[in-house]
Amino acid sequence: MDQHVVVYVTAGSEDEAEKLANGLVTEKLAFCVNVIPSIKSYYHWDGKMNVDPEVLMIIKTRRDRFDDLEKWVCANHSYDVPEIIALPIVQGLKPYLQGIDDWVPKKQ
């Protein structure tokens, strides 16, 4: 049942998040992307504490497509090292999970 994942990706602006979300779905790397504006991220980077406004994307896809999704996000994201974190979907509504399978092709 863990053939699906939720992937978190943050972006620096709503425009960038919407561009990434549209591209991921259009390229069939994701079935659905939720764009959540106005989050604040606290993180340690380059030896210092940072606090920045960001936009969170919650991406639903197949686990076997994660590497392709990661590569696409890295090529199209403005950050040098974007947050790309996958969590397994251990249970879900069967018709919704089937929607993921119907849209996102299985890795060949």
N, C-alpha and C positions, 0 to 999 in steps of 0.2 A: 504493500500500500504506500510505501515511501518513494514512489517514482516521481512525485511532484515536490516542488520546493517553492517557498516564498523567498524572494530576494529583496533585500533592502539596499537602496542606492540613494545617496544624498546628492543634491545639486546646489549650486550657489544662487540660482534664481528660478522663479516659476517658469519663465520663458525657456530656460535650458531644460528644466524637468519635463515640460510639455513636449519639447522637440525630441528628447530622448524617449519619452513614453510613446509618442507617435511612431518613431522609428522602430522601436522594439516590437510593437504590435504589427506594424506594416511588414517588417522583415520576418514575421512569424517566429520570433525568438521568445515572445511572451503572449499569453492569452489575454491578460488584463493587467493594467498598471493603474494603481491609485496614486494620485499626486496630492500630497498633503502640504499645504503652504504654511509658512510662518512657524517653523520650529527653530529652536536655538540649540546649537551644538557646542558643547564644552569638550575640548580635547587637548591632548599634549602632542605637539609637533614641533620639530626643529628646536628642541630644547626649551620650549616655553609653553605656558598655558594659553590656549586660544578660546575665544567665545565668538561664534559667528552665526548670523542668521542663515538658515538653509531651508531647503524644500526636501521632503522625504518622498521617495517613490517606493511603493510596495508592489512588487512584480510577482505574478504567478506564472509558473512555467514548468516544464519537465526537467527532472534532475539531469538527464543525459544531455540536455542542451545548455547546461550551465557554462561550460567552457566557451561555447560559441557566444553566449550572451555576455560573458565577462570580456571577451576579446572585442566585441562590438562596442560595449560601453567604454572601454579604455580608449578605443580609436575615436570615439565621438564626444567624449566628456572633456570639459575644460580643465579639470583637476589633473595634476600629474599622477596622483595616487588616489583615485576615487574610492569611497567606501562601497564595497560590493560584498555582501554577506548573505549566504543562503542558509535557510532553516528548513528542515524537512516538514512536509505536510503529512502528519501521521494518520489523519482521518479527515474526511470531508464529505460533503453531499455528492453522491455518485454522479448525478447529472452535471454538476459543476466541474468535477474532475474529468469527466468525459469531454466537456467543452474544451478543457486544456488540451487533451489528447487529440481532439478533432481539429484544433487550430494549429497547434505547434507540432510540426512533424517530428517523428522519432528520429534520433540520430542514426545515420546510416553507417 
